[in-house]
Amino acid sequence: MVSQFHTKEYHNSHFYCVVFKIMDRLGGRSVKRKWQYFFSITAFIILVGAKIGQSIAVEEVHIVRHIDTKDKVIALTFDDGPNVKTTPKVLEVLKEKNVKATFFILGENAVEHPELVKQAASDGHEIASHSYTHRHLSKMGPKDCADELAKAESIISQCASKPRYFRPPGGLFNDNVLEEAKRHGYTTILWSVDPHDWQSPSVSEMIKRVEDNVKPGGIVLMHDGQPNLPTPKALGTIIEDLRAQGYSFVTIDELLRHEEVKTTGFFNG
């Protein structure tokens, strides 16, 4: 979930001014008691400030699982492709239903089938990065992690525009992964609905898993990187059923525009 924070800078002198005003209002209490109050108030404000700062720092790396909105919009996303058997079927359904989606491309698969990445981009879909080899980036050192993202970006950029969005393989990340994604200018995208299609459930079960869990602003995780997935057969029904419920389908970039921005201010004197 993305939130936007607005804060005003304040100086230490302002902070101590506030604290001493509070102490002054304590009236006839002993000096010892006043200093006890002083240290208690100081510790409390430092703790609150640290928590707020930590929250802001996390939000600054832009991890998105869903969007807070009342608009009935959802983003369909596909990981691990392209695959020569599955991706064309997914693209065919999306074209038939006039839906635009976001594809998180594996660099090594793009090397094998650049024509499918180009076709997805030509069809108006959004092309994003899923790293190069699908190894767990959180288990890598900084250099290997950087190489994964750089190699993926290089091949994807030869087939489509430079990616703006990134999904770590398995949804696994640590501070190093997030910082590397940020260095590339990526927003890190996770998901709110996962039908586990990569485990090859039945078509009906996959449809149920999506439709039972989708909410406005949701991001649906699906896959097109393996053969024999239920995804192409389930996709058309999912689109039709959710449209009947009033949903519309957007890319990740379009979804972010529906974010209902929240603002947090403190020490706005």
C-alpha positions in Angstrom: 0.0 0.0 0.0 1.4 3.4 -1.0 1.0 6.4 1.4 2.3 9.9 0.9 3.7 11.7 3.9 4.1 15.4 4.2 6.2 16.7 7.1 7.6 20.1 8.2 11.2 20.5 9.3 11.7 21.7 12.8 14.7 22.6 14.8 15.9 21.2 18.1 15.3 24.6 19.7 11.6 24.3 18.9 11.5 20.9 20.5 13.1 22.1 23.7 11.0 25.2 23.8 7.9 22.9 23.8 9.3 20.7 26.5 10.3 23.6 28.8 6.8 25.2 28.3 5.3 21.9 29.6 7.7 21.9 32.6 6.9 25.5 33.3 3.2 24.6 33.6 4.0 21.9 36.2 4.0 24.8 38.7 5.2 24.1 42.2 6.5 20.6 41.7 10.0 19.9 42.9 13.0 20.4 40.6 13.7 16.7 40.8 10.1 15.9 39.7 10.3 18.4 36.9 13.5 16.8 35.5 11.8 13.4 35.7 9.0 14.7 33.6 11.6 16.3 31.2 13.4 13.0 30.6 10.1 11.1 30.3 8.7 13.5 27.7 12.0 13.6 25.8 12.2 9.8 25.7 8.6 9.5 24.5 9.0 12.1 21.7 12.2 10.5 20.5 10.5 7.1 20.4 7.5 8.4 18.5 9.8 10.3 16.1 11.8 7.2 15.5 8.7 5.1 14.7 7.4 7.8 12.3 10.8 8.1 10.7 11.0 4.3 10.3 7.5 4.3 8.7 8.5 7.1 6.3 11.7 5.3 5.4 9.8 2.1 4.5 7.2 4.0 2.4 10.0 5.8 0.5 11.1 2.5 -1.1 7.5 2.2 -2.5 6.4 -1.4 -1.7 3.0 -1.9 -3.1 0.7 -4.8 -2.3 -2.6 -3.1 -3.1 -4.0 0.4 -3.4 -6.4 2.0 -1.0 -9.3 3.1 -3.2 -13.1 2.7 -3.4 -12.8 2.5 -7.2 -13.5 -1.0 -8.4 -10.2 -1.4 -10.3 -7.8 -4.3 -10.1 -4.5 -5.1 -11.8 -3.8 -8.4 -13.4 -0.1 -9.3 -13.3 1.8 -12.3 -14.8 5.2 -13.5 -13.5 8.0 -15.6 -14.9 7.4 -15.3 -18.6 7.6 -15.3 -21.4 6.9 -19.0 -22.1 6.4 -20.1 -25.7 3.3 -22.2 -24.8 1.6 -20.2 -22.2 2.3 -16.5 -22.9 0.7 -16.5 -26.4 -2.5 -18.0 -25.0 -2.6 -15.4 -22.2 -2.0 -12.6 -24.7 -4.8 -14.0 -26.9 -7.3 -13.9 -24.1 -6.3 -10.4 -23.0 -6.7 -9.1 -26.5 -10.1 -10.8 -26.9 -11.4 -9.3 -23.6 -9.7 -5.9 -24.3 -7.8 -6.0 -21.1 -4.3 -4.5 -20.4 -2.1 -6.2 -17.8 1.4 -6.0 -16.4 4.0 -8.7 -17.2 6.9 -9.2 -14.8 9.5 -10.6 -17.1 12.4 -12.9 -16.3 15.5 -11.7 -18.2 16.7 -15.2 -19.1 13.3 -16.1 -20.6 13.3 -12.8 -22.5 16.6 -13.8 -24.0 15.0 -17.0 -25.3 11.8 -15.4 -26.6 12.3 -11.6 -27.1 9.5 -11.7 -29.7 6.9 -12.5 -27.0 8.1 -9.6 -24.9 7.8 -7.3 -27.9 4.3 -8.6 -28.7 3.1 -8.0 -25.2 4.5 -4.4 -25.3 3.0 -3.9 -28.8 -0.4 -5.1 -27.5 -0.3 -2.3 -24.9 0.7 -4.3 -21.9 3.1 -3.0 -19.3 6.5 -4.7 -19.1 8.2 -4.9 -15.7 11.2 -6.7 -14.2 11.2 -10.0 -12.3 15.0 -10.2 -12.2 17.1 -12.3 -14.5 17.1 -15.9 -13.2 14.4 -16.2 -10.5 17.0 -16.9 -7.9 16.0 -15.6 -4.4 17.7 -12.1 -4.3 17.4 -11.9 -0.6 20.0 -14.7 -0.3 22.5 -13.0 -2.6 25.2 -10.5 -1.8 24.8 -6.9 -3.1 26.9 -7.4 -6.2 25.0 -10.5 -7.4 21.7 -8.8 -6.7 22.8 -5.8 -8.6 23.8 -8.0 -11.6 20.4 -9.7 -11.6 18.5 -6.5 -11.9 21.0 -4.9 -14.4 21.0 -7.9 -16.7 17.2 -8.1 -16.6 16.8 -4.4 -17.3 19.2 -4.6 -20.2 17.4 -7.3 -22.1 13.9 -6.0 -21.3 14.9 -2.5 -22.5 15.8 -4.0 -25.8 12.3 -5.4 -26.3 10.2 -2.7 -24.6 10.6 0.5 -22.6 12.9 0.6 -19.5 10.9 -1.1 -16.7 9.6 1.1 -13.9 8.2 -1.7 -11.7 9.9 -4.7 -10.1 8.7 -7.8 -8.3 11.3 -9.9 -6.5 11.1 -13.6 -7.2 8.9 -15.3 -4.6 8.1 -11.9 -3.2 11.2 -12.3 -1.0 13.3 -9.2 -0.2 15.5 -7.6 2.3 16.9 -4.1 2.7 19.6 -4.8 0.1 17.0 -5.9 -2.5 14.8 -2.8 -1.9 17.8 -0.5 -2.1 18.9 -2.0 -5.4 15.4 -1.7 -6.8 15.3 1.9 -5.6 18.6 2.6 -7.3 17.2 1.5 -10.6 14.2 3.8 -10.1 11.8 0.9 -9.6 8.7 0.7 -7.4 8.5 -2.8 -5.8 5.2 -4.5 -6.5 3.9 -7.4 -4.5 0.3 -8.7 -4.6 -3.0 -9.0 -2.6 -4.5 -12.1 -4.4 -2.6 -15.3 -5.2 -4.4 -18.2 -6.7 -1.3 -20.4 -6.7 -1.7 -21.2 -10.4 1.9 -22.3 -10.6 0.8 -25.3 -8.5 -1.6 -26.2 -11.3 -5.0 -26.2 -9.5 -8.1 -27.0 -11.5 -9.4 -24.2 -13.6 -12.5 -23.9 -11.4 -10.4 -23.7 -8.2 -8.2 -21.0 -9.7 -11.2 -19.0 -10.6 -12.7 -19.3 -7.1 -9.4 -18.4 -5.4 -9.3 -15.1 -7.4 -12.9 -14.2 -7.2 -13.3 -14.9 -3.5 -10.4 -12.7 -2.5 -10.4 -9.7 -4.9 -11.1 -6.3 -3.6 -11.0 -2.7 -5.1 -7.4 -1.7 -5.6 -6.2 -5.3 -5.6 -3.2 -6.8 -7.5 -3.7 -10.4 -8.7 -0.6 -12.6 -9.1 -0.7 -15.1 -11.9 2.0 -16.8 -14.0 2.8 -17.4 -17.6 6.3 -18.8 -17.3 5.4 -22.6 -17.3 3.6 -24.8 -19.7 0.4 -26.5 -18.8 -0.8 -23.9 -16.4 -4.6 -23.4 -15.8 -4.1 -19.7 -16.2 -5.1 -19.2 -19.9 -8.3 -21.2 -19.5 -9.3 -19.5 -16.2 -8.4 -16.0 -17.3 -11.4 -15.3 -19.6 -13.9 -16.4 -16.9 -12.2 -14.3 -14.2 -12.4 -11.2 -16.4 -16.0 -11.8 -17.4 -17.2 -12.5 -13.8 -15.3 -9.6 -12.3 -16.6 -7.2 -15.0 -20.1 -8.4 -14.2 -19.4 -7.3 -10.6 -18.4 -3.8 -11.8 -14.6 -4.2 -11.9 -12.4 -2.7 -14.5 -8.8 -3.8 -15.3 -5.7 -1.6 -15.3 -2.0 -1.8 -15.4 0.1 -1.2 -12.3 1.0 2.2 -13.5 -2.7 3.0 -14.0 -3.6 1.5 -10.6 -1.2 3.8 -8.7 -3.2 6.8 -10.0 -6.2 5.6 -8.0 -4.3 5.8 -4.8 -6.3 7.8 -2.2 -3.4 9.7 -0.7 -3.2 10.1 3.0 -1.1 12.8 4.6 0.5 12.8 8.0 1.9 15.9 9.7 3.5 16.5 13.0 4.9 19.5 14.8 2.9 21.7 12.4 3.1 24.7 14.7 
